């Protein structure tokens, strides 16, 4: 009755009081007769009532009391097998035994869950250990509990607990793939000791090296096993990450191994919902990062404006020739980044690669836009000499023709440059804007996205709102509004619109 009344009272102190009264009543009943058939109801309802008011320690006490009394091994054995030595002898009661085991299993599961909610992970791991070791429970349930215990022991770094849980997991009929996962959980326990955001020295440096060895050892032992293909991807990925942290020379080797391992897993992965379950998975995300990272580093070294590329020199014809050659190169890098977009179905790295595609044309147009004299020569040396002789002559007709030739050449250069800039801008803006849309859709935070927003804000001022609207018109799910990107730019607020009205005069105090 108290339990039902608690639901009827509005949330607040009055309801909490009802929950406590209900919990106390159930506890009294459980203390009085923990072995009765009604005990499961008292334990579960009482513990639930305590959890409603956040008193998980008391809920845990109820579960433990119930398990110790209701799950008494002597009682369970008598129900399962009978007791010929009892006076009078007790016959086996299979149905009652199954019922009691079911309630006991529920209590154990609830107890483990309560420990997790109470952040008492060592006791939660011990509880799962007890479940897996309890032969009254079904093998499937015990196997799952062994797996849960293994995960918790790995998080705690308890090697003894991991060893026990792994061995029990295997003896309880774990499949080859489940054992491959269990072995990876054991190996990845070393990763949890390493902080990738701290320096590679002292204990953290040792932890990184230990984690690197653990991942590489797992890869070496399991790379030929189809059952372990999914976890081999993860081992290769972390082998690369632990090397990248110290800029090891063989990092790219392990990035490539990550990609190759994913391709194998993709061939073996089952179909789910009509699609390959490897696509869009954690492993796909790892392979996409590997692919993107290697491409990004190559582009940075071989193509980016910031690393000294696209510094054009010569006549307009020569500059446009150099630019056109670079544009062909940009398209090659663009297509390689497109592979990242399509091969893995990774929201985070698709977003990053789309933004990186935009940066290719950003680099191109920046180089062309910044081409100025003295590197730019409107005429070649021979023609420049002829023009200057005409300009310095005393013949007005020659001077006029020389002036017209210079004006026409400069106009032709500006027109051609504007044409090429518009072409690059259309691709650059569309890719940057698409990356920002993806980031919002998939809740992605990535340095490439932040850079995209900053560049879009910058180019809003450079090329104007009309072109920004034109170039973003093909971006799906983007409704462009004036000043959109300056307002989005991190750390910078857009200036308020101009107001031509004079400021009000100060108030006159009477």
N, C-alpha and C positions, 0 to 999 in steps of 0.2 A: 504493500500500500504506500509506504514512504517513497519507494522507488518511482511509482507511477505519479505520485503527487509532485515530485521534483520536476518532472517534465511540464507540469501545468503552471508552475510558478515562473514569472518573468525572470530573465537573467539579472543577476545581481546578488547581493548578500543573502537575501531570503532564499533564493534557489540554492546557493552554496550550502546554506544551513541544512536544507532538506537533504542534499546529497550526503552531507556528513552524517546526518541522522540515519539515513538508509544504510550507509557503509558500516556504521557502528552496529546496527541491528544485525546485518549479515555476518559481521565478524563474531558477534556473540553466538550466533547460531552455528557458525563454522567451528569455533572453539569448543562448543558443547558436544558436537557430534560430527567430526570431520570425516567419519567413515560411512555416514548414512548416504542413501541414494540421493538425497536432496543436497548433499554437499557441493556438487558441481555448480548448481544454481547459486548457492550462497557465495562460493568463491568467485565466480565470474561476475556476478552482479555487484558484489561488494567491492571487488577490485575496480570494476568499471566506475562505480560511484566515486571512489577515491581519485581515480584519474581525472574525473570531471572537475575536481577542485585542485588539480595539480599535485596531489600528494602521492607521487609514484612510489615513494619508499614504503608507504603503508599498503599500497596495492601489491607491491612485490612481496611483502610479508604474508599477505593472504594467499598468493599463489604458492609460495614456499610451504606454508602450513598445509595447504590442500594436497600438494604433491607428496609431502612426507607422510601424511596419514592415509589419504585416499589411494595413493600409489604404492602402498606398502607391498613389498615383493612377496611376502608370505601370503597375503590376501589374494594377490593376483595369481599366484601359483595354484592356490586352492580352487579358485574359480576356473582356471584353465584346465587343470589336471585332476581336480578332486583331492581330498585328503583322507586316505584310508586310516591314518593313525588317530584322527580326531575321534572323540566320543560324544555323540555317535558319529560314524564316518560321514564325510561330506562328499556328495557327488559333484562332478564337474558341471559348470554352468556356462557353456560356451557363449550364449547370447549376452549374459551379464558381464562376462569377461570382456567381450568385444566392446560393449557399451562403456565399461570402466576405462579401458585402454583409450577409447576415443576421447573421453573427457580429460583423461590424463595428458594425452597428446596436445589437446587444445590448451590446457593449462601451461604446459611446458613452452609452447609457442608464444603464448601471451606473456609468459615470464621473460623469455628472451627479448621479445619486443619491448617490454617495459624497461629492461636494462638498457636497451639501445636508446630509448627516449630519455632515460635518466643519465645518459652519457657514461654509463658504466660498462664500457666495452669489454674489459677483461671478464666480468661476470657473464656478460652475454655470450662471449666465446665459450666459457666453461659450460653454460647451459646447453648450447648447441652440441658441445662435446658429449654431454650426458645423454642427450636425445639420440645422437648417432650410436651410442654404446648400449642403448636400451633395447634388448632383444624382443620386448613386447610389441614394439612398433614395427610397422611395415618397412621392408627394405628400402623402398623408394623414398619414404619420409626420412629414414635414417641417413640415406645417401645425401639428400638435399641438406640436411642439418650438418653433415660433415663438411659439405662444400661451404655452407655459411660460416661454420667455425673456422675453416681454413682461411677464408677471406678476412675475418676479424683478427685471427692470429697474425696474418701477414701485415695488416695495418698496424698492429701493435709491435711488430718486430719480434714476436715470440717464436724462435726457431723450434723449440721443443714442441710447442703446440702445433705448429705447422706440420712437423714431421708426423705427429700422431694423427692429425686430421687427414693428411694426405694418404697415409697407409690405410686408415679405416675407409676412406672414400674409395680406394682401389678395391679393397676386400668386399665392399658392398655393391660391386658390379658396375662401377663407373665405366663408360664407353671409352674407346681410344681418344675421341675428341675431348671428352670431359677430363681425361687424365692429362691431355695436352694443356688444357686450360688450367688445371690444378698446378701443373709444373710451372706454367707461366706466372701464376699467382705467387708461387714460392720465389721464383726468380725476381719478380717485380717488387718484392718486399725490400730489396736492396735499393730500388729507385726512391722509395719513400724516405730514405735516410739522406738523400742528396737534395740540396736546395739550389736549383738552377739560377736563382737570382742573387746568390752570394758568391764571394770570391772563391777561386779554385786554390785554396790553401788550407792547411791544417786539417781538421776533421772533415770539413766539407770537401776538400780536395780528395781525401782518401775515400769518402763516400762516393764521389763521382767515379773514381777509378774502379771501385768495387762494383758499382752499378753497371759500368761499361762492360766489365768482364762477365757479369751475370747475364746481361743481354746477349753478348756475343756467344757465350757458351750455350745459351738456350738455342740461339739461331743455328749454331754448328751441329748440335745434337738433333734438332728437329727439322732442318731445312728439307730433308728428303721425305718427310712423313706428310701424306695428304691430310691426315686428321689434324695436324698441327698448323696447317697452312695459314689460318686466320691469325694465329698468335705469333707466327714467324714474322708476319708483317710488322706487328708491334715491336718485336724484339729488334728487327732491323732498324725501325724508326728511332728507337731509343738509343741504339748503338750510334746512329748518326747524331742525335741530339747531344749525347754526352761528349762527342768529339767536337761538335760545333761550338760548344761552350768554351772550348780552349783553342778554337781555330786549328784543329788538327788537320794535317795534310790529306788524310784519307776520308774526310767527311763526305765528299761528293761520291766516293765509292759506295758508302753506306746509304746515301740518298738514292743512288741508282739501284742498289739491292732492295731498298724499300719498295721502289716502283715495280721492279721485277717480281718481288714476292707478292705484291698486290695483284699483279696480272695473273699469277698462278692461282691465288685465292679466288679471283673473279671467275676463272674457268671452273672452279670446283664448287663455288657457292650455290646453295639451293635457290630456286625461284620462289618468291613470295609476292603474292598479289599481282602476278603477271610480270614481275621485274626481277632482275638479279639482286639478291639481298646484299651483295657486296657493295653495290653502288649506293652512295649516300651514307655509308657506314662510317664508324670511327676509323677503320683501316683505310677507307677511301680518302678520308680527310688527311690521314698521315701521308699517303702516296701523293695526294694533290699538293700538300705542303712541300714535299721533297721535290716534285717537278717544278713548282713555282720558284722555290728557293734557288735551284740551280740556274733556271732561266733568268731570274732577277739578277743574280750575280754576274752572269755573262753579259746581259744587257748593260748593266752598270759599267762593266769594264770596257765593253766594245762599242757602245752606242750612245750613252747618256750625254747630254750637253754638259752636265756638271763635271764630267770626267774628261773634258777637253775635246769632245767631238763636235762636228758641225760648225767649225770655225772657217767660214768660206772666204776665199780670196780670188781676185782676178776680175775679169770683165763680167758684165751681166750674163753673157752666154756661158762663160766658164763657171760662174756661180750656180746658174740654173742647172748646168750639167752635173756639177757635184751634188746639188740638192736632189736631183732626179735619181742619181745613183743611191743616195742615202734613203730616198723614199722606197726604192725597191728593197733595200735592206730592212727598212721598217716593216714592210709587208711580210717579210719572212719571219721576223720576230713576232709580229702580230699573229700569224698563223700558228706559231709554236705555242703562244699563250692561249690561243683558241682551243688547242688540245687539252689544256688544263680545264677550260670551261666545260668541255664535253665528255671527257674520259672518266670522271670520278663522281660527278653529281655532288660536289662538295660546296655547300652554300658559302662558307667562309672564304675558301680559296678561289672559287669562281668570282666572287666579289672582288677579291684582290687582283686577280688576273685581268678582269675587265678594266679596272682602274689602271693597271700597268699598260694595257693596250693604249689607253688614252695618253699615257706619259710618253709613248713612242712618238706620237705626232706632236706632242707638246715640245719635245726636244728638237724635232725637225723645224717647226715653225719658229721656235726661239732662235735657233741658229740663223735662219733666213732673215728674221726680223732684225736681228742685231748686226747684220752685215752692213757695215758703213765704211766710208773712207777713213783711213788711207788704204785698208785692205781691198775695198771695192774700187775698181778702175772702170769708169764709164766707157772709156775707149782703150784700145791697146796702145802700146807705146808709139807705134808708127802713126796711127790715126790721131792720137793726142798731139803729136808734133805738128801734123798738118793743120789741125784745128787752131793750135796756138799761133802758128805763122799767119793764118788768116786773121785771127783776132788782133794780132799786133801789126798788121799791115796798115797802110794808109788808104786802102780801098774800102769804101763804105759797103759796097756790094758784097765783098768777101767777108767783111765783118758780120754783116747781117746773115749770110748763109752759115757762117760758123756758129753764130748764136742760135740760129734755128736748129742746126744739127745737134748742138748740145742740149737744147730744150727737148727736142724730139726723143733723143736717146734717153734722157732722164725720165721722161714720161713713159717711154716704152718699158724701162726698168721698173718703175713704180707700178705700172699696170700688171706686168707679169708677176711681180712680187706679190701684189694684192691677190691676184688669181690663185697663186700657189698657197698663200696664207689662208684664204677662204676655204680651199680644199682641205688643208690640214686641220683647220679649226673645226670644220663640220664633223670630222671623225673624232677629234680630241674631245670636244664638248659632249658629243653623244655618248662616248664611252665613259667619261667622268660622271655624267649625269645618270647613266644606267647603273654604275657602281654605287652611287648614293641611294638610288631606289632599292637596289638589292640589299644594301646594308640595313635599310629601314625594314624591309620585308623580312629578312632573316635574322634581324637583331645582331648584326655583325659589327664589332669594333675592331678596326684594323688600321695601322698607320697609312696604308694606301688610300683608305677611304678619307681619312683626315686630310691627306694631301690633296685629294680630289676636290674636296669642299673648298680648301684654300685657293686652289688654282681656278676653280669656277668663279669664286668671288673676285679674284684678281682679273680674270678675263671679262667679267661683267663690266668692269670699268674700261678695259682695253678695247673691246669690240662693240660694246653697247647692247642695250636691252633688245633691240629689234633682231639682231643676229642671234642672241642667246635664245630668244623665243623660237626663231626659225630652226636652229640646230638641235633644240631639244624636243621639237614637235613629234619626232618619231619614237621617242622614249615612252614605252608603255607604262601606264600607271603614274605618269608624272604630269601634273597640272602646273605648268610654269606660271609664276607670278613675278612681277617686277621686284627686284631686290631680294629674291629668294635666297641666293647663295651668300651675299654679304651678311644677311641676318643669321645664317647657319654657321658662319665662319667661327671656329673655336677661339674664344678669348677676345673677340673684337665685336663691338656693337656698332651697328650701322648708324650713321649720323641722322639726326631727326630732319624731317623735311623742312625746307626753308620757309620762314614765316615773315612776310613783309610788314606786318603790323607793328607799330612801336610798342615798346614795353610799357606797362601801366605806370602812372606816376605813383610815388609813394603816398600812403594814406596820410591825411592831415589830421593830426590829433587835436581835438578841440580843447 
